[in-house]
Amino acid sequence: MFAVVKTGGKQYRVEKDTVLEVEKLDASQGDKITLDQVLMFGDDKNSTIGAPLVAGASVQTEVVEQKRSKKIIVFKKKRRQNYRRKHGHRQPLTVLKVTGINAPK
């Protein structure tokens, strides 16, 4: 059984016991979160596609940890103008583990 969920402006295909990194959610380690924006739900034989969401479907997750991604460097330069700017950025992330998928009713 799988589901396609939307969180943080991105879509993820998840199954039971899947671990995924999503945009930061306001929750602490060990909290249970229900993702109710399910775009698609299915198993081996059939699937249900929402318009735009599947009514009654949800995905239960547990927060594993809050962390930050790898640092990226933003470097701007204009040649022959002595213009250089260097900035770093680390995106905050939430690591979720899928504990269950509820089928639509």
N, C-alpha and C positions, 0 to 999 in steps of 0.2 A: 504494500500500500504506500502511495506517495501523495504529496501535495505540493503545489506551487504557491508560495506565500509572498506577500509584498510587505517590506518593512524598510524604513529609511530611504525610500525612493528606489529601491532595488528589488529584484525578484530572485527567489531562491527555490530550488527544487529540493525537498526534504523527505526523508524517510525516518522511521523510528531509529533512535540512537545516532542520528546524524549530529555532528558538531559543526557549527558555523559561526563565522565572525560577522557581525552586523554593526551598523552605525550605533553609537552610544545610546543606550536606553537608561532611564532613571530607575535603576534597581540595584540592589546589593547582591553579593554572592549568596547563592542558595535560594533566592526568591524564585517563585513560580510565575511565569508570564504566559498569557494566552494570546496567540496571534490569530486574530479573527478575519484578517483580510486574505482569504483563500481564493486564488484566481482559478485554480484547477485542482481536481481531486480524482484519483484513479487507482486501479489495481491492475492485475494481469489481464483481466477480461474486458473491462469497460472503464470509461473515464467520463467525468462531468466537467464541462467547461462553463465557467460563470459568465454572466453578462451584466456587469463586469465582475461580480463576486459570486461565489457559490454560497447560497443561503444555508445557514445552519452548520457549516463546516468550520472547524477550528483546529489549531495545532497547539498542544501544550508543550512548553519548554521550561528549562531550568537554567538559571544563570550560573555559569561555571566560574567566570572571572570577568573583571573589568581591566582592560589593558590599553596600551597605545601601540599603533602600528610602527613599522620601520620608518626612520626619518628620511624624508625626501628633501633635496636641496633645490631651492628656487633661485636661479642665478640670472640676473638681467645685466646686459652689457650693450653699450652703444660704442661702436668702434670709433677711434680717433677723437672721442669727446671726454675721455677720462671719467666715464660714467660706469660704475659697477655697483651692483647691489646683490648681497647674498643673504638669503633667509632660509631657515629650516622649518619644517612642519612635520608634526606627528599627529595623525588622526586618532582620536579616542574611539575604542571599539568595545563591544560587549560580546563575549563568547557564550553562545547558547548551545544546550544539548536538548534535542527533541526527545521528549518522554512519551508522547502519544499523539495520535491523529484521530480526531472525532469525525466520523462520517456525517454527511448531510442527512437530515431527517426527511 
